[in-house]
Amino acid sequence: MIFSTFLRPFLLQTKTHLHDLIRPLCLVSFTLLSSCSVNEIDSSNDFNNNGRDTAALKRETLYLKESLPPGLPMPDASFESGLQQQIKYLNRIGDKDFVLENTQTNVADLKVVAQEIGKWLHNPAQQPQLIAHQLSGQDQRGNVQITGYYVPALPVRHLPDEVYRYPLYRKPEHRNLDGTYPSREEIDFENALAGQGLEIAYTSSLVDNFFLHVQGSGVVEYEDGEQKLLSWGGGNGHAYRSLGKELIERGEIDRANISAQSIRQWLSDHPDRNREILSMNPSYLFFSEGPKSPVGAANVPLTPLYSAAVDPKVIPLGSILLAQLPKLDTYGNLIGHEFRLLLAQDKGGAIKGPGHIDWYQGIGEEAHFHAGQLKHFGKVWLLLPENPTPKILIAQ
């Protein structure tokens, strides 16, 4: 069953349905200034073949409610394992309401969605009784930027030496007077956390540390072959600033060529400017030594190609999403889109608002390659029950 064939009438219906909602107001992306602007997305995301649907009609609301199309993209077996982890998370957090902009839901509703999808997996002929709520995206036209993240495997040492001398830290106990912890520059270049016994391991590169912070978790391998998973252990409370955006604005990298790989290459080519550029992002991540499988903010193992990091203010953790995701060739060029079910199981400091989700690619170099290429637009629907229910439990 080719999902895009079934979805095409649904998308056309969406555009017609939106027509009555359009008013001549100045609507801009959440990433831009609130004043009226002809730019609907941030300039760093505006490049040729970025996958953005500029013909979609604008709307005012955060979510647009639509009937579920008569066909869903069948996932592989790993999705069902991830779904079971999702159900465990929902049963663990208990009753909770989520008041969103122009809709609301609760944990009981999210359990119903998981139950409906679970039934459908075992009987694809049974259409899930769900409603698809499309996110407005960066531009109020439904365009959501899809980036990728992965879990790197990084060589480290237990103790510092001449090469491996850059620490990865646990979270400090004491904050600054303003409630934050030291900034990236203070930690990495002024040794603000030295001597507190917070070091977990030592790497050979501050750039490696930076990208590990951006990813949020990673597998480290010590000199004796021991491997540990470092998971998200909290942030320093400083605002996240994108190095990619900074390098684009400075004219160092063309926006069409921005990627994790191009940023890493630029930093390698300009070692004398590493402090200047890395310190532009004061946000800093601390780690905890967790279970053997990578986990996200929902504290469940992440499922490669099915887990996603979201803004919980827009997409509650534990949600199931329908997403139209970019398909790229080996050079990172967009060649189309594909539909996939995603599990909202993680969050990140750079994932804010309805215009951005981060798609988990897995562990290691292949996952790194695919994650680094993703920067294109797609569309995202939050799946909720046709008939909301106050409470329902699912047996684990």
C-alpha positions as CSV (number, residue, x, y, z in Angstrom):
1,M,0.0,0.0,0.0
2,I,1.5,3.3,-1.1
3,F,0.6,5.8,1.5
4,S,1.2,8.9,-0.6
5,T,-1.4,7.8,-3.1
6,F,-4.0,7.7,-0.4
7,L,-2.9,10.9,1.2
8,R,-3.0,13.1,-1.9
9,P,-6.8,13.7,-1.7
10,F,-6.5,14.3,2.0
11,L,-3.9,17.0,1.4
12,L,-6.1,18.6,-1.3
13,Q,-9.0,18.5,1.1
14,T,-6.8,20.2,3.7
15,K,-6.1,23.1,1.4
16,T,-9.8,23.6,0.7
17,H,-10.7,23.3,4.3
18,L,-8.2,26.0,5.2
19,H,-9.5,28.5,2.8
20,D,-12.2,29.9,5.2
21,L,-9.6,30.4,7.9
22,I,-7.3,32.7,5.9
23,R,-7.4,36.4,6.9
24,P,-5.1,39.2,5.7
25,L,-2.9,39.2,8.9
26,C,0.8,39.2,9.2
27,L,1.7,35.7,10.4
28,V,5.4,34.9,10.8
29,S,7.4,32.0,12.0
30,F,8.0,31.6,15.7
31,T,11.7,31.9,15.0
32,L,11.3,35.4,13.5
33,L,10.5,38.8,15.0
34,S,6.9,39.5,15.8
35,S,6.7,42.4,13.4
36,C,5.3,41.9,9.9
37,S,7.8,40.5,7.4
38,V,7.9,39.0,3.9
39,N,10.2,36.3,5.3
40,E,8.0,33.4,6.6
41,I,11.0,31.2,7.7
42,D,14.4,32.0,9.1
43,S,16.9,32.9,6.4
44,S,19.2,30.1,7.4
45,N,16.5,27.6,6.4
46,D,15.8,29.3,3.0
47,F,17.7,27.4,0.4
48,N,16.9,25.8,-3.0
49,N,15.1,22.4,-2.9
50,N,14.5,22.7,0.9
51,G,11.2,20.8,0.6
52,R,9.0,23.6,1.7
53,D,5.4,23.7,0.3
54,T,5.0,27.4,-0.6
55,A,1.6,26.8,-2.2
56,A,-0.1,25.7,1.0
57,L,-2.6,28.2,2.3
58,K,-1.8,30.1,5.5
59,R,-3.9,29.8,8.7
60,E,-4.0,31.3,12.1
61,T,-4.4,28.2,14.3
62,L,-1.6,26.0,15.6
63,Y,-3.5,22.7,14.7
64,L,-5.8,21.9,11.8
65,K,-8.1,19.0,12.5
66,E,-8.5,16.5,9.6
67,S,-9.8,13.0,9.1
68,L,-7.2,10.3,9.1
69,P,-6.5,9.3,5.5
70,P,-7.6,5.8,4.4
71,G,-4.1,4.4,4.6
72,L,-1.1,4.5,6.9
73,P,2.6,3.7,6.3
74,M,3.2,0.3,7.7
75,P,6.3,0.4,10.0
76,D,8.8,-2.4,10.6
77,A,8.9,-4.7,13.6
78,S,11.1,-2.3,15.7
79,F,8.2,0.2,15.8
80,E,6.0,-2.1,17.8
81,S,8.8,-2.5,20.4
82,G,9.0,1.3,20.6
83,L,5.2,1.5,20.9
84,Q,5.3,-0.8,23.9
85,Q,7.9,1.5,25.5
86,Q,5.6,4.4,24.8
87,I,2.7,2.7,26.6
88,K,5.0,2.0,29.6
89,Y,5.8,5.7,29.7
90,L,2.1,6.7,29.5
91,N,1.2,4.3,32.3
92,R,4.0,5.6,34.4
93,I,3.2,9.3,34.3
94,G,-0.4,8.9,35.5
95,D,-3.3,11.3,34.7
96,K,-2.3,14.6,33.1
97,D,-4.0,17.2,30.9
98,F,-2.2,18.9,28.1
99,V,-3.7,22.3,27.2
100,L,-2.4,23.2,23.8
101,E,-3.2,26.3,21.7
102,N,-6.5,25.5,20.0
103,T,-7.0,22.0,21.2
104,Q,-6.4,19.9,24.4
105,T,-5.7,16.3,25.2
106,N,-4.6,14.2,28.1
107,V,-2.7,11.0,28.9
108,A,-5.9,8.9,28.5
109,D,-6.2,10.2,24.9
110,L,-2.6,9.3,24.2
111,K,-3.2,5.8,25.5
112,V,-6.2,5.4,23.2
113,V,-4.0,6.5,20.2
114,A,-1.4,3.9,21.2
115,Q,-4.1,1.3,21.6
116,E,-5.6,2.1,18.2
117,I,-2.3,1.9,16.4
118,G,-1.5,-1.3,18.2
119,K,-4.7,-2.9,16.9
120,W,-4.0,-1.7,13.4
121,L,-0.5,-3.2,13.4
122,H,-2.1,-6.6,14.0
123,N,-5.0,-6.0,11.7
124,P,-4.1,-3.4,9.0
125,A,-7.6,-3.7,7.5
126,Q,-9.0,-2.1,10.7
127,Q,-8.8,1.7,10.3
128,P,-7.7,3.4,13.5
129,Q,-10.4,5.7,14.9
130,L,-8.1,8.8,15.0
131,I,-8.1,12.4,13.9
132,A,-4.9,14.0,12.4
133,H,-4.1,17.5,13.7
134,Q,-1.7,19.1,11.4
135,L,0.9,21.5,12.9
136,S,1.1,25.0,11.5
137,G,4.9,24.8,11.1
138,Q,7.4,27.6,10.8
139,D,5.3,29.6,8.3
140,Q,1.7,28.8,9.3
141,R,1.6,26.8,6.0
142,G,2.3,23.5,7.7
143,N,6.0,23.4,6.9
144,V,8.0,21.8,9.7
145,Q,11.8,21.6,9.5
146,I,13.0,18.0,9.9
147,T,16.5,17.7,11.3
148,G,18.2,14.5,12.4
149,Y,20.1,13.4,15.5
150,Y,22.0,10.3,16.4
151,V,24.0,8.7,19.2
152,P,27.8,8.9,18.5
153,A,30.4,6.4,19.7
154,L,33.3,8.4,21.0
155,P,36.7,7.2,22.2
156,V,37.5,8.4,25.7
157,R,39.9,7.9,28.7
158,H,39.3,7.5,32.4
159,L,42.1,9.9,33.2
160,P,43.4,12.9,31.3
161,D,46.6,12.7,29.3
162,E,48.3,15.0,26.7
163,V,45.7,14.0,24.0
164,Y,42.6,13.1,25.9
165,R,42.2,16.2,28.1
166,Y,38.8,17.6,27.5
167,P,36.3,16.5,30.2
168,L,32.6,15.5,29.9
169,Y,30.8,16.5,33.1
170,R,28.1,15.4,35.4
171,K,25.7,18.2,36.6
172,P,27.1,20.4,39.4
173,E,25.2,20.6,42.7
174,H,25.5,24.4,43.0
175,R,24.0,27.0,40.7
176,N,24.9,30.6,40.1
177,L,22.9,33.3,41.9
178,D,20.7,33.7,38.7
179,G,19.8,30.0,38.8
180,T,22.1,29.0,35.9
181,Y,25.3,27.2,35.8
182,P,28.5,28.5,34.1
183,S,28.4,29.1,30.4
184,R,30.1,27.0,27.7
185,E,33.0,29.4,27.5
186,E,33.5,29.4,31.3
187,I,33.4,25.6,31.4
188,D,35.4,24.7,28.4
189,F,37.9,27.5,28.3
190,E,38.1,28.9,31.8
191,N,37.9,25.5,33.7
192,A,34.9,26.7,35.8
193,L,34.0,23.1,36.9
194,A,37.6,21.8,37.5
195,G,38.4,20.2,40.8
196,Q,34.7,19.4,41.7
197,G,34.9,15.7,40.9
198,L,32.3,16.0,38.1
199,E,34.4,14.5,35.3
200,I,33.0,11.3,33.7
201,A,35.5,10.8,31.0
202,Y,38.1,12.8,28.9
203,T,37.9,13.2,25.1
204,S,40.5,14.4,22.6
205,S,38.4,17.3,21.2
206,L,36.2,20.1,22.4
207,V,34.5,19.9,19.0
208,D,33.6,16.2,19.7
209,N,32.2,17.3,23.1
210,F,30.2,20.1,21.4
211,F,28.5,17.7,19.0
212,L,27.9,15.2,21.8
213,H,26.1,18.0,23.6
214,V,24.0,18.8,20.5
215,Q,23.0,15.1,20.2
216,G,22.1,14.9,23.9
217,S,23.5,11.4,24.5
218,G,26.3,9.1,23.2
219,V,28.2,5.9,23.6
220,V,31.7,6.3,24.9
221,E,34.4,3.7,24.7
222,Y,37.3,3.7,27.2
223,E,40.9,2.6,26.5
224,D,40.2,-0.8,28.1
225,G,37.2,-1.5,25.8
226,E,34.6,-0.6,28.4
227,Q,31.5,1.1,26.8
228,K,29.0,3.3,28.6
229,L,26.0,5.2,27.5
230,L,26.0,8.9,28.5
231,S,22.5,10.2,28.6
232,W,21.0,13.7,29.1
233,G,21.8,14.8,32.6
234,G,20.5,18.4,32.5
235,G,21.5,21.7,31.0
236,N,23.2,24.8,32.3
237,G,20.2,27.0,31.9
238,H,21.6,29.2,29.2
239,A,19.7,29.8,25.9
240,Y,20.7,27.6,22.9
241,R,22.2,29.4,19.9
242,S,22.7,27.6,16.6
243,L,26.3,27.6,15.4
244,G,25.0,26.8,11.9
245,K,22.9,30.0,11.9
246,E,25.8,31.9,13.3
247,L,28.2,30.7,10.6
248,I,25.6,31.5,7.9
249,E,25.0,35.0,9.2
250,R,28.8,35.6,9.2
251,G,29.1,34.4,5.6
252,E,31.4,31.5,6.6
253,I,29.2,28.8,5.2
254,D,26.5,29.1,2.5
255,R,23.1,28.2,3.9
256,A,22.6,25.6,1.2
257,N,25.7,23.7,2.4
258,I,25.1,23.9,6.1
259,S,25.2,20.5,7.9
260,A,26.9,18.9,10.9
261,Q,29.7,17.8,8.6
262,S,30.3,21.3,7.1
263,I,30.3,22.9,10.6
264,R,32.7,20.3,11.9
265,Q,35.0,20.8,8.8
266,W,34.9,24.6,9.3
267,L,35.9,24.2,12.9
268,S,38.7,21.9,11.9
269,D,39.9,24.4,9.3
270,H,39.8,27.3,11.8
271,P,41.3,26.0,15.1
272,D,42.3,29.6,16.1
273,R,38.6,30.6,16.0
274,N,37.1,27.6,17.9
275,R,36.8,29.4,21.2
276,E,35.1,32.4,19.5
277,I,32.6,30.3,17.6
278,L,31.9,27.5,20.1
279,S,31.3,30.1,22.8
280,M,28.6,31.7,20.7
281,N,26.4,28.9,22.0
282,P,26.4,29.4,25.8
283,S,24.2,26.4,26.3
284,Y,26.0,23.4,27.8
285,L,24.8,19.8,28.4
286,F,25.7,17.6,31.4
287,F,25.6,13.8,31.3
288,S,24.6,10.9,33.4
289,E,25.7,7.4,33.1
290,G,22.6,5.5,32.2
291,P,21.3,2.2,30.9
292,K,22.9,0.4,27.9
293,S,20.3,1.6,25.4
294,P,20.0,5.2,24.5
295,V,17.0,6.9,26.1
296,G,15.2,10.1,25.5
297,A,13.5,12.6,27.8
298,A,10.6,10.2,28.3
299,N,13.2,7.9,29.9
300,V,12.5,5.0,27.4
301,P,14.8,3.5,24.9
302,L,14.9,5.3,21.6
303,T,13.9,3.5,18.4
304,P,16.0,4.3,15.3
305,L,14.0,6.0,12.6
306,Y,10.8,6.1,14.7
307,S,11.6,8.2,17.8
308,A,11.5,12.0,17.5
309,A,12.5,14.9,19.7
310,V,9.7,17.5,20.0
311,D,8.7,20.6,21.9
312,P,6.4,19.1,24.6
313,K,4.5,22.4,24.7
314,V,3.3,21.7,21.2
315,I,3.5,17.9,21.0
316,P,3.2,16.1,24.4
317,L,5.7,13.4,25.1
318,G,4.0,10.0,24.5
319,S,2.2,11.2,21.4
320,I,2.2,9.4,18.1
321,L,2.8,11.4,15.0
322,L,2.2,11.0,11.3
323,A,5.0,12.7,9.4
324,Q,5.8,13.5,5.8
325,L,9.6,13.3,6.0
326,P,12.3,14.3,3.5
327,K,13.9,11.6,1.3
328,L,17.5,12.5,0.4
329,D,20.1,11.1,-2.0
330,T,23.6,10.2,-1.0
331,Y,24.7,13.8,-1.6
332,G,22.0,15.2,0.7
333,N,19.8,16.5,-2.1
334,L,16.0,16.2,-1.6
335,I,14.4,13.7,-4.0
336,G,10.9,13.5,-2.4
337,H,9.0,12.8,0.8
338,E,7.8,9.7,2.5
339,F,5.3,9.1,5.2
340,R,6.1,7.5,8.5
341,L,4.7,7.1,12.0
342,L,6.9,8.6,14.7
343,L,7.0,8.3,18.5
344,A,7.4,11.5,20.5
345,Q,9.9,10.3,23.1
346,D,12.5,13.0,23.4
347,K,13.0,16.8,23.6
348,G,15.9,19.1,23.0
349,G,17.0,22.7,23.7
350,A,16.9,23.6,20.1
351,I,13.5,22.1,19.4
352,K,11.0,24.9,20.1
353,G,7.5,25.6,18.8
354,P,5.6,23.9,15.9
355,G,8.2,24.4,13.2
356,H,10.9,21.9,14.1
357,I,11.2,18.2,15.1
358,D,14.4,16.1,15.4
359,W,14.3,12.6,13.9
360,Y,16.4,10.0,15.7
361,Q,18.6,8.1,13.2
362,G,20.4,5.6,15.5
363,I,23.9,4.9,16.8
364,G,27.3,5.2,15.0
365,E,28.7,6.7,11.8
366,E,26.0,5.7,9.3
367,A,23.4,7.3,11.6
368,H,25.7,10.3,11.9
369,F,25.9,10.7,8.2
370,H,22.1,10.7,7.7
371,A,21.5,12.9,10.7
372,G,24.0,15.5,9.4
373,Q,22.3,15.8,6.0
374,L,18.8,16.4,7.3
375,K,17.7,20.1,7.4
376,H,14.7,20.0,5.0
377,F,11.0,20.7,5.4
378,G,8.2,18.2,5.8
379,K,4.8,18.1,7.5
380,V,3.6,16.7,10.8
381,W,0.3,15.6,12.2
382,L,-0.5,14.9,15.9
383,L,-2.8,11.9,16.1
384,L,-5.6,12.1,18.7
385,P,-8.8,10.0,19.2
386,E,-11.9,10.6,17.2
387,N,-13.8,10.4,20.5
388,P,-11.7,11.7,23.4
389,T,-12.1,9.8,26.6
390,P,-11.4,11.0,30.2
391,K,-9.4,7.9,31.1
392,I,-8.5,4.5,29.8
393,L,-5.7,2.2,30.9
394,I,-3.7,-0.2,28.7
395,A,-2.2,-3.3,30.1
396,Q,1.5,-3.5,29.8
